């Protein structure tokens, strides 16, 4: 275990970004704020997965008309010290225009009990 980790509370920040056109700018914003260690994966939600179901086709067709660009999202994972979480939240809201806007994305954290192979920059 990394030295000093017992004293530092670490969080896993998970951002599901529906507004994928913001991804590059968001990563650049993280870099400018000296936030490191983001991992980005392509993902899609339950509604996209269930799109083959007949009952959902109508609902999904309406969603496609309202937001034709939204076919998938990006999930960003970041291990960060608890003190960095507000900075990450601020960056995400700045770039996306606010997660309180519909179909932008979600952000949440979970505690990290053990972390190896990641250097903490605080």
C-alpha positions in Angstrom: 0.0 0.0 0.0 1.2 3.5 -0.8 2.9 5.3 2.1 0.6 7.9 3.7 -2.5 6.5 2.1 -4.0 5.7 5.5 -4.0 9.4 6.3 -5.4 10.5 2.9 -9.0 9.7 2.1 -9.2 8.5 -1.5 -12.3 8.5 -3.8 -13.1 6.9 -7.0 -14.9 9.6 -9.1 -17.2 8.1 -11.7 -18.5 10.3 -14.5 -21.0 9.0 -17.0 -20.9 11.6 -19.7 -23.8 11.7 -22.1 -22.7 14.9 -23.6 -19.8 13.1 -25.4 -19.0 16.2 -27.5 -17.5 17.7 -24.3 -15.1 14.8 -23.7 -11.9 16.4 -25.3 -12.5 19.7 -23.7 -13.2 18.1 -20.3 -9.9 16.1 -20.5 -8.1 19.3 -21.4 -9.7 21.0 -18.4 -8.6 18.2 -16.1 -5.0 18.6 -17.5 -5.0 22.4 -16.9 -6.2 21.8 -13.3 -3.4 19.2 -12.8 -5.9 16.4 -12.4 -4.4 13.1 -13.6 -5.2 9.5 -14.0 -8.5 9.5 -15.8 -9.6 6.4 -17.6 -12.2 6.7 -20.3 -14.3 3.9 -21.7 -17.2 3.8 -24.2 -20.4 2.8 -22.6 -24.1 2.9 -23.2 -27.2 2.8 -20.9 -29.9 0.3 -20.3 -32.3 2.0 -22.8 -29.8 1.5 -25.7 -29.2 -2.1 -24.6 -32.9 -2.8 -24.6 -33.6 -1.1 -27.9 -34.5 -4.4 -29.5 -37.6 -4.9 -27.4 -40.8 -4.1 -29.3 -42.4 -2.2 -26.3 -39.4 0.1 -26.1 -39.0 0.9 -29.8 -41.6 3.7 -29.7 -40.1 5.3 -26.6 -36.6 5.0 -28.1 -37.7 6.4 -31.4 -39.0 9.5 -29.6 -35.8 9.8 -27.8 -33.9 9.4 -31.0 -35.9 12.2 -32.6 -35.3 14.5 -29.6 -31.6 13.7 -29.3 -30.3 11.8 -32.4 -26.7 12.2 -31.3 -27.1 10.3 -28.1 -26.2 6.7 -29.0 -23.6 6.1 -26.4 -21.8 7.8 -23.6 -18.3 7.8 -22.1 -17.6 6.7 -18.5 -14.6 8.3 -16.9 -12.9 6.8 -13.8 -10.6 8.9 -11.7 -8.9 8.0 -8.4 -8.5 11.2 -6.5 -7.8 12.5 -3.0 -11.0 13.7 -1.3 -9.6 17.3 -1.5 -9.6 17.0 -5.4 -13.2 16.0 -5.7 -14.7 19.5 -5.6 -12.2 20.6 -8.3 -13.2 17.7 -10.5 -16.9 18.5 -10.0 -16.3 22.2 -10.8 -14.4 21.2 -14.0 -17.2 18.9 -15.1 -19.9 21.5 -14.5 -17.9 24.2 -16.2 -17.3 22.2 -19.4 -20.7 20.5 -19.7 -22.8 23.6 -18.7 -23.9 21.7 -15.6 -24.9 18.2 -14.8 -28.2 19.6 -13.6 -29.2 20.0 -17.2 -31.1 17.1 -18.8 -29.2 14.3 -20.5 -25.8 15.7 -19.7 -24.5 13.0 -17.4 -24.0 11.9 -13.8 -21.1 12.1 -11.4 -20.7 10.1 -8.2 -17.9 9.0 -5.9 -17.2 5.8 -3.9 -14.5 5.4 -1.2 -11.3 3.6 -2.1 -10.2 1.2 0.6 -7.0 0.1 -1.1 -4.9 1.6 -3.9 -1.7 0.4 -5.5 0.2 1.6 -8.5 -1.2 5.1 -8.4 0.9 8.1 -7.2 -1.2 10.6 -5.3 -0.7 14.2 -6.4 -2.3 16.5 -3.9 
